[in-house]
Amino acid sequence: MEYSARWRVDIDMDGSRGATRRSFLALAALTGSAWLAGYGGALARSSSGRAVPFSYDRLRSRARRMAEDAFRPRPTPAPDIVQRIDFDAVQKIRFRPDAAPWAVRPGGAPIRFFHLHRFAPSPVRIHRVEGGEAREIVYRPGMFERDVPGLADELPEDLGFAGFRVMDPADGPSDWLAFQGASYFRSAGQSDQYGLSARGVAIDTAVEGAEEFPAFTEFWLEDLADVAGGVRIHALLDGPSVTGAYRFDARPGEGVIMDVETSLFFRRAVRRLGLAPLTSMYWFGENEPRRAVDWRPEVHDSDGLALWTGAGERIFRPLTNPPTVRLHSFEDRNPKGFGLVQRDRDFASYQDDGAFYDRRPSLWVEPKGDWGPGSVQLLEIPTDDEIHDNIAAFWSPAGAVTAGDAMRFAYRLHWRDRQPYPPDAVASVVATRTGRGGRPGQARPDASAVRKFVIDFRGGPISEMEPRYDVEAVVSASRGEVSGRYVVRVVGTDIWRAVFDLATSGGMGVDLRCHLRLGDRTLSETWLYHYVPAV
């Protein structure tokens, strides 16, 4: 099967324009182990507000009404003081055990709160829902212990929370889900290691001017019925261009599964809408050795974008750290799924026993219902360090989004080591390497003129196939000349390797495609790559 979905590069521009580079490493660290102190107990009566009726339909109605009014930014309490709570200071702030809501009730999901700090300075309101009624969990200064001299005396009585995290069902010393900062949320996944993030929505990503970051401003939390340790999270989204009502049903197990339903209401036109957006980091890997300036062999939260098209084709696009900002569009209709994945899970590939990149979760989006025509879009931003989230992927529906529009959609998120529906009928891409072209022992061309590509495949119909020489690498390039194609089974392994050279001139990028074929039978998923020659 030849690659059928339309693929294009929508943006190729200098990194100083369009998309804004964002650093979330400090915020990410605060979402995880830095907050492990302080858990157990029950919510104090003085921390509960009055009961009011609540339902998801009521939340949708509220979001719709809000969209009819102008956006009002959230005030930041005590901004000067909160800005002083940096990474070091926030390590010394602990949530008190006796202030935790519904922490030890059998089957309940223990919840802990985040203190405001420099990287999450805007407070959110948090409510507990029981029996169709919601009570706000009111912030009290005594909920936190602060080992920072004088800080408690300077903070206002109504400071508020920065977000929350959901602890292990057995009330253990680790968490598996956290909401903190704008509309970002993350899960520790199957290997109990935080990595990439999801967002509620992406607005005007990689367009001229600043990207908009709508925020979850209120949450309503309740236990997920009949699911031990599960939690239902309702959230209200607000931003200059859009309001929204969200419902997340999250449950731990083999990884974490989240069923998401959302209704969006638009205050004004949006130039690029991103649904089910994912955010990750890719600094360098085996496919870009020229960028390796660090002692570790590879540094990335994700190593590829995986796609399962509406027509059933399997596609894998290795991530890159481009010289300029690039946005790639993969046009489709009703995709079966897409995700940012970490396929290389070998510690030896990273050699990092602090960040544990080999344990970072993959995140797969499984659409529900009719998503219609649109495109999966992949944004890659240049970076020179691992502290920058420089990768984004999302679904962009076809058609214009104008003021007064409303949209409702649903999907399932899978946070796990590997994508939940592996392409068993075809082999998967497991590694991409590049290097100087030509043959050993012969005069080598300049590396910028001829580049060698080596793609490893594993699984599916080739896993038990004996070595043979009629397996073909079907390769195409948007420009340049492909030569020296061959396929071999790597000795002593079940990996099959495709090798070819690409001759180009100039610095313009090249779109490459490759899959394995035996006769008229497709043996592998489609490998896509955007190569930019060094000049």
N, C-alpha and C positions, 0 to 999 in steps of 0.2 A: 504494500500500500504506500503510495506516495503521500507526502505531507500535503494536506488539503486546506487547512485553515490559513487564512490570510495573515501575514506577519509583516510588520513594518516598523521602522524606527521613526517615531513621531517627533522626537526632540534630540538634537545633538548640538549642545551649546556649551559655552564656557560656564564653569561651575559657579561663577559669581552672579549669574542671572537666574531667574525663574525659581526653581526649588531652593528652599532654605535648608542648609545643613543643621541637623539637630543633635545635641549631645544629651543622652539619657543614661549614661553609665552610672552617675551618682544616684539618680532616682532609682535605677534598676537595683543597685546594691542595697538601697534602703528598703526595697520591696521584699528582700530575702532575708538572709541570716542575720543582718544587723538588728533585726527587730524580734529576735527569737525570745528575748526575756519577757516574762510577765504573761501568764495564762492561767486559766482556771477560775473558779468562783462563779458568782451570779450577779446579774445587774442590780445595782442599788435602786430602790424605789424612787429616790430623789432624781434619778437620771432619766425617768420616763415622762414624756409629755402626755397630754390628754388624748383619748382615743377618738379617731375620726374614721368614717367609712372609707374603704380603699378597694379598688379593683383595677385591673389593667385597662378596662374600657374607660374608667374615670381618668386614668393617666393619659390615655390617648386624647380624650376630650380636652384636657388641660393643655397638652402640647399644641393641639390645633388652635385653641384660643390664643395662646402665647404668640403664635406665628402671625396673628393679625395685628399685633402691636410691635412697636420698634424695639430693637434689642437694647437691653440695659446691662452693661458689664457688671460682674460681681465685684463688690468691694473687697479689698484685701485688708484684713484687720492688722493693726500694728505692723505696717510693712517694714519699717526700719529694723524692728526687733526680729521679725521673722527672717529677714535677710541675713541676720547674724547667726542663725542656726544653720551652720554649714555641715559638711559631711562629718567632721570630727565631733561637733556638738551634738548632732542627732544620735550618735552612737551612745550618748550618755542619757538619753531620754527613754524611759521604759514605761510601757502600759502596765498598770497595776493589776495584779491577779484578781482582786475582789471587785473590779469594775467591769469584768468581761461579761457580755450578754450571753445568756443561755449556753454556757460553756460545758456543763457536765450532764445535761439532760440526755438520757439514752436515745440514740438515733439522731440527735441534733448536730448541727454544724457549728463548731466553736468559732466565734468571730472576735477579732482583735482590731483595734483602730490605730491609724497612723497619726502622729503629731504633725502639725504644720511645720514647714521648714523652707529653706531657700529654694529648693527644687520643686516644691509643691506648696505654693504660698496661699492658694485660694481655698477657703473652707467649703465642704460639702455637707448637706444635711442628710442624716441617716435615720431610718425608721425601722421598727420591727412590726411585722404583720402577723396577726393571729386572728382566726375566725372572721376574716373580712374587715378587720379594723386595724388601723395603723397608729402606733405611738412613736413619736420622735424620741430618739435617744439623745438626750440633751447633754452637751459638753459641760464637764465640770473640771476645773483645774486639778482637783485631787485625783483624777483618773490616771495621771501620769506622774512618775517619779523623775525628777530632773536633777542630775548631778552636775549642773552648770551653775556656779555661784551667781546669785542675783537674778537669774533668768525668770524664775517663777514670780517674783515680785513685779516684774516689768510687763508680764503678759496680761492681756485683758481677761475678764471673767468669762466672756462669751467667744473665745478664740475659735472654737470649732475644730473639726477633724479634717485631715488631708485625704482620707480614704480608709479602706479597710482591707483585711485579709482573712481568708478562711483557713482554719487550722485542720490538721488531720482529724478524721472522725473520732479517733480514740483520745483526742485531746493531747496529742504528742507534741514534741518540741519543734515541729516544722509545719509550714503552711503549704498549700497547694494551689491557691488562687488569690490574686490581689488586684484591686482596683485603686489606682492612684495616678493623678495627673491628667488633665484634659479628659479625653475619652479613652485613655489607654488602660488595658488590663492584660494580665499575664498568668500563665499557669506553669507550675514546676513539672508538669507532664509525668511521663512514665518513669523516668530516672531521677526524679526529685531534684531537678536542676533547672533554674530559671534561665531563659534565653531570649528568644524573640518575643514580640508583643503583638497584640491585636488592638484595633481601635473601633469605636462605634461607627465612625464615618470619616471619609477623607473629602475635603472641600478644596478645590482649586490647587491640587497638587501639580507641581511642575508647569505652572502657567506664569505669564509675566506678572511680577509683583509678589507679594507675600502670600504664603499658604495660610488658610484659615484653620484654626484648631477649635472647633466646638467642644464644649466640656459637659461631662456629666455633673450636674449641680445637686441632684438629690437621688438617694437610693432608698428602696424599700426591700427589706430582707425577710425571708420566711423559709422554714424547712421545706424541702421538696418531699411531697407526700409519698410514702412507701419506698423511699430511697434512703438507706442509712448513710448519713454523712453528707447527703446532697443538700443543695441550697438553691432557692429561687430568688433571683435578684431582679427587681424592677429598677429602671433608671430613667431619669428625665434629662434629655440633652438640650442644650441651649447654645446658640451662637449667632453671629450677625446675619447669616444667610439661612439658617435652618433651626427648627426645633424637632424633637423626636421623643417617642416613647419606646422603651426597650424592655424586653423580658428575656432573661437568661436562666435556663434550667441547667445547672452544673452538677455533675456527679463524678466522683473519683472511681477508679477501677483499674483496668488495663490502660493506663494513661488517664486522661480526663476528657469527658465528652460534655459539650455545651450546646444545647438547643437554643437558638437565638431567633426572636421575633421582633420586628421593629416597624414603626410607622413614622415616616418623615414628613414634615410640613415646611415648605420653603417660603421664607420672607422675601427673597429676591433671587434673581437668576444666578445659576452656578455654571461656571465655564467648564469645569471637569468634576464630575461626581464619582467618588470611589466608594463602592459598597463592599462590606466584609474586608476592610483593609488590614494588611499585615505589615509589620515593620521589623527589620532585622539588620544585622551587621555583617559585612563581608570586607575584610581587609586584604588578605591574599591567601592563595591556596596553590595546589599543585599545578593548576593551569596557568598561573601567572608568576613564575619564578623570578622574573626580572623585577618584581615589586617587593620581593622578600628582603626587608631590611631588619627584621627581627630575628632573634636566635631560634624561635620556634618554627617548625616546618610549615605550619598553616595556622591562621587565626581567622575564624569566622563562626557566627552563630548558625548560619545556613549556608549550604553550598550549591543549591539549585532551586529553580522553579519547576515544579512538576504540574503537568496539565493532563486532564482527561476530557477530551472535547465532547460536544454533544453528539458528534458522529461516531464516537467511540475510539478515536485515535489517542495513543499515549505519546506524550512529548516530554522531554527533559531539556531544560536550558540551564547549563552551569552558570553561576553568577560570576561577575567580573567586577573589578575596581577600575572604572573607565577613566580616561584622561579628561573627559568632560562629562557634564550631566547628560544622561540619555534616558529617554522614555521609549519603551518598546510596546507595541500593541499586538495582541494575538486575537484576531477577530473570531467570533464564535456565536453560536446560538444555543441557549439552554445547556451550558457546560455541565458535565457530570461532577466536576470537581477541579480544584487547583490548590496549590499550597507551596509554601517555602519549606524546604526539607533539608535535613542534615543527614545525608546518606552515608558519609564516611564516619563511622562510629568506633574507629580504632584509636586507642590512646596514643599509639606510636606516631600517628599522623600529626598530633598536636604537641605532645610532651608537656602538657600544662596541668599540673596537679593542684592548681588553685582555681582557675577559671573552668576547667573540665569541659572544654568545648566538645569532646566526644560524647558528653551526656546531654547536650542541649536538645530540647524537644523539636520535632518537626510539627508544623501546624497545617492541617488540611481543612479546606472549606468545602462542604458538601451542600450545594444549593437544594432548596426545597421548593416545589411548585415551578411555575413557568417564569423563568428569568428573561426569556425573549432574546433578541439580538443585542450584541454589545461586544466587549473585548476584555480579556484579562490584560492588565497593563502592568509592566515591570519598570520601576524607576531605579536607576543606579546612579549614585552620586560619588564623585571622587572623595577619597579619604586617605589620610596619612597616619591613622591611628585606630585602635580598636574601640575608642571611647565614643565614636560617632555611629549613630544608626543611619546608615547610608543606603539601605535597600527598602523598597516598598513594593507591594503587589496588591492589586485590588481589581474588582469587577466594575467596569464603567459601562452602564447601559447606553444603548444607542438612543439618539434623540436629544433634543434640548430640554433643559430643566429651567423653568421660568418661575417668577413670583406667583404664589398661589397654588402651585402644584402640590400634590400629595402622593406619597408612594408607600407601599406596604410590601415587605418581603420577609423571607425566613430562610435560615440555613443552619447547618450543624457544624461545629468546630471540633476537630479531633486533635488533642494535644498528646502526642505519643512519639516514640522513638522513630518509627517508620510510618509511612503513609498507610492509612487503614485499608485501602483497596489496591494492593500491589498489582502491577500488570503481569499476572502469572502466565498469560497466553503468549507473552513476548518477553524477551530479555530486557533487563534494566541497565541503564548507564550507571556505572559505579566509580568511574574516574575519568578525568580529562587532563591530558598533559600536552604541553607544547614545547618546542625547542627549535634549534637550528635545522633547516632542511638539508637535503642532500644525502649522500651515502658515505659511510666510513671508508677511509682509504682512497677517496676520490676528492678532487678539488671541491671545496665547499663554497656555495654562494653566500653572499652577505645575508645575515639573519633577517634584515628588514626586507629583503627581496624574496626569499623563500623560507616558509615556515612549515615545520612538521607538526602534524596533529596526531595524537595517539589516544584512542577512545576505548575504554574497557567496558565490556558488557558481561552480565552474569544473570543466570536464572532462566526461567521459561524453557522453551524448546531446545536451547543449546546446552543446558546444564548436564545432560547425559550424553551429548553428542560426541562421538569419537573424532579425533583430529581428521580434517579433510581440507581440500584446497579449492573446493567449488563454492564456498560461502563467499558472497560478494558484499563489499562495502559500497552502497549506493550513495554517492557524494555529489552535491551540487553547491555552487558558489555564485553569489550575485555579481561578482567580477573576479578577474584573475584566472589562472590556469591550474587545474588540479592534476596531479601526476603521482606515480608511484603507489597506487592503491593496492593494498593487500590485507588479508584477514588471516590470523593464526590463532590457535588455542595456546595459551600460555602454558608452558611445560609445568606439570605437577599441580595444576590448578583447574578449576572449572570456569575460568575467565577466558573469554574470546576477545581478541584485540584487533581493532581496525586502525590502519596506519595510512596516511596520505600526506603529500606535500602540496602547499599552495604557493604559487608564484604571483606576486603582486608588485605594483609600483605606486608610489605616492602614499599619502597618509589617510586616504578615505577608507572608512570601515567596510568590512566584507561580511555578508550574511551567509553562514554555512549551514548545511543540513547533511545528516548522515543517518543511515540505518542499515542493518544487516538483512540480506536476502539470500535465499536458497531457491533457485529456479523462480517460480512465481509466488513463493511463500515468504511473507514478512516474518523475520525472526526476532526483531528487537523494536523497542520504542524508537521514536524519532529524536535524534540529538540535534539541537539547534545551538548556534554560537554566533556571537558578534565579535569579530576579530578586528582590531585596529593596529595596523602595522606601525612599528616604531620608526620615526623619521628624525 
